[in-house]
Amino acid sequence: MKNRRTAAPLDEHDTRWLSSAEVRTYRRGQRIIKAGSPLGEWVAISRGAAYLVSQVAPGTRVAVAALWLGDVIGGESPLGKLAARYDVTALVDVTTIHIPLAQLQSADAPPLASQTGELYNATASRLQGQISMRLAGNGLQRLVSVMATLATALAPDEAARRADRIALPVAQRWIGQLSGLSRRQAWLYLGQLREHGWLVTSRSQVTLEGLRAWLALMPEVETAGLDCIATLAQCHETLMRLSARALQRGGPAG
């Protein structure tokens, strides 16, 4: 869940090589990768966000994490070396870049090929951070971290930042599943956050209010620790502090 470092600029040779990649688009809800399928391509998300689903038992599938711009989801990535460990589905409209692994690993590949390790590590860190939160955090911490992560993943445009709100295009039930909560637990926590003015709920989506504070929340958790969102009162106080900080700076938080 750490902020991604900026990649080194590509030279002309890198760009010519990358131009041979295939660009594909997926509509919201469309499956990008099927669990168990062979992974013969290097695949990176260049626009939008996707979520990962794992089958934990026959007939039981759960959402486990969200990935977005710059994350690598194809062959030899954290999602699997030769076969996919997760279903990957578009959370919103998604654009991906595909390069055959054989081409990436060829002897005459440009330096870009050697830089993929950094992208893999960044994706692995993001994936592990979300999975660790599911295991370590309490219910509220997991729910809050999922919504802050989704706000970041959906990369709001400048208009959304000015409005200081963003609609997450997912149902309450799905947010609860990604947080490892029952539908009732998710409903209770969302209701408490709604009473404090941090979100608005409907059947088909959750709208986060005070977007700048939500965007700054996970970096704050990394610095201050999970205790800053351990209870509803602490979560409210932290979001209020981040919102005030954003106003003082006169721009987006974080």
Secondary structure, 3 states (H helix, E strand, C coil): CCCCCCCCCCCHHHHHHHCCCEEEEECCCCEEECCCCECCEEEEEEECEEEEEEEEECCEEEEEEEEECCCECCCCECCECCECCCEEEECCCEEEEEEEHHHHCCCCCCCHHHHHHHHHHHHHHHHHHHHHHHHHCCHHHHHHHHHHHHHHHCCCCHHHHHHCEEEECCCHHHHHHHCCCCHHHHHHHHHHHHHCCCEEECCCCEEEECHHHHHHHHHHHHHHCHHHHCCHHHHHHHHHHHHHHHHHHCCCCC
